[in-house]
Amino acid sequence: MSENTNQPTAIHLKDYQAPNFKINSVELTFELFEEYTTVNSVMNISKINSDTTILALNSIDLELENISIDDVEVDSRNYVYENELLSISNVPEEFTLKIQNKIYPHLNTELEGLYLSSGIYCTQNEPEGFRRITPYLDKPDSLSVFTTIIIADASKYPILLGNGNKNKENKGSGDSNSTFYPLYNPINSRLSQS
């Protein structure tokens, strides 16, 4: 990963554009490992503007592993990942987008997204940190219902906390530990800290 040396860019209200898509719900699963974290995101999405054909998701320093729409893998010719955007073309009116990506919290020195600090995994999603976790419409007016599952080695991470009300906890067989946190009211990605 490279260090971010870009200066902040001013964002003016006159340049604002409303999103062309609505993300109705998001299911996030984090699998925490020593050297990396796998993030599986399942988003139910619908078009707001039926004329648009490209879904553009904010994304920084992610290693994309798999992208599928309605359980069909997206051909690499139908998406581009550059300039901090994942752009997927020819999307339908309503669909389920699944993205699996890998992030490296122990290398993240930006203090945004998911990072490791003194042996503790932390998240900071405001103002634009969520795009360092998984591709997303990372705007304050993009509201969605979030469900988060955190899976980690119970011997190393016996306590797993997330936003929302803990719905269930699974002290799995062996070293596995997982916790399920649903948020039932729509929120933006800045409040969905895990």
Residue pairs with C-beta under 8 A, 6 or more apart in sequence:
1 61
1 104
1 107
1 108
3 109
4 60
4 110
18 48
18 141
19 48
19 137
19 139
19 141
19 142
20 47
20 48
20 49
20 52
20 55
21 45
21 46
21 47
21 48
21 52
21 55
21 137
22 45
22 46
22 47
22 48
22 142
23 43
23 44
23 45
23 136
23 137
23 142
23 144
24 44
24 45
24 46
24 144
24 145
25 43
25 44
25 144
25 145
25 146
25 147
26 41
26 42
26 43
26 136
26 144
26 145
26 146
26 147
26 192
27 40
27 41
27 42
27 43
27 146
27 147
27 149
28 39
28 40
28 41
28 133
28 134
28 146
28 147
28 148
28 149
28 192
28 194
29 39
29 40
29 41
29 148
29 149
29 150
29 151
30 37
30 38
30 39
30 114
30 148
30 149
30 150
30 151
30 194
31 37
31 38
31 40
31 151
31 152
32 105
32 121
32 150
32 151
32 152
32 153
32 157
33 153
34 106
35 104
35 106
36 102
36 103
36 104
36 105
37 102
37 103
37 104
37 105
37 114
37 121
38 65
38 100
38 101
38 102
39 99
39 100
39 101
39 102
39 103
39 133
39 134
40 98
40 99
40 100
41 97
41 98
41 99
41 100
41 101
41 134
41 135
41 136
42 96
42 97
42 98
43 96
43 97
43 98
43 99
43 136
43 144
44 94
44 95
44 96
45 55
45 91
45 94
45 95
45 96
45 97
46 93
46 94
47 91
47 93
47 94
50 93
53 89
53 90
53 91
54 87
54 88
54 89
54 91
55 87
55 88
55 91
55 97
56 85
56 86
56 87
57 85
57 86
57 87
57 88
57 131
57 135
57 136
57 137
57 138
58 84
58 85
58 128
58 130
58 131
58 135
58 136
58 137
58 138
59 81
59 84
59 85
59 86
59 131
59 134
59 135
59 136
60 84
60 113
60 131
60 132
61 103
61 108
61 113
61 132
62 101
62 102
62 103
62 132
62 133
62 134
62 135
63 101
63 102
63 103
64 81
64 86
64 99
64 100
64 101
64 135
65 100
65 101
65 102
66 73
66 98
66 99
66 100
67 73
67 74
67 79
67 86
67 88
67 97
67 98
67 99
67 100
68 74
68 97
68 98
69 88
69 91
69 92
69 95
69 96
69 97
69 98
70 92
70 95
70 96
71 96
71 98
74 88
78 88
78 89
78 90
79 86
79 87
79 88
79 89
80 86
80 87
81 87
84 131
86 99
86 135
88 97
91 97
99 134
99 135
101 134
101 135
103 113
103 114
103 132
103 133
105 114
105 115
105 116
105 121
106 115
106 116
108 114
108 115
108 116
108 132
109 115
110 129
110 132
111 124
112 124
112 125
112 128
112 129
112 132
113 123
113 124
113 125
113 129
113 130
113 131
113 132
113 133
114 121
114 122
114 123
114 132
114 133
114 194
115 121
115 122
115 123
115 124
116 122
121 157
123 129
123 133
123 193
123 194
124 193
125 133
125 189
125 190
125 191
125 192
125 193
126 190
126 191
127 190
128 138
129 190
130 136
130 138
130 189
130 190
130 192
131 138
136 142
136 189
137 189
138 189
139 188
140 188
140 190
141 188
142 188
142 189
143 186
143 187
143 188
144 186
144 187
144 188
144 189
145 183
145 184
145 185
145 186
145 187
146 163
146 164
146 182
146 183
146 187
146 192
147 164
147 180
147 181
147 182
147 183
148 162
148 163
148 164
148 180
148 181
148 182
148 183
148 192
148 194
149 178
149 179
149 180
149 181
150 160
150 162
150 178
150 179
150 181
150 194
151 176
151 177
151 178
152 160
152 177
152 178
153 175
153 176
153 177
154 171
154 172
154 175
154 176
154 177
155 175
157 177
158 177
160 169
160 177
160 178
160 179
161 179
162 179
162 181
162 193
162 194
163 181
163 183
163 191
163 192
163 193
163 194
164 181
164 182
164 183
164 184
165 181
165 182
166 179
166 180
166 181
167 180
167 181
167 182
168 179
168 180
169 177
169 178
169 179
169 180
170 176
170 177
170 178
170 179
170 180
171 177
172 178
181 194
183 192
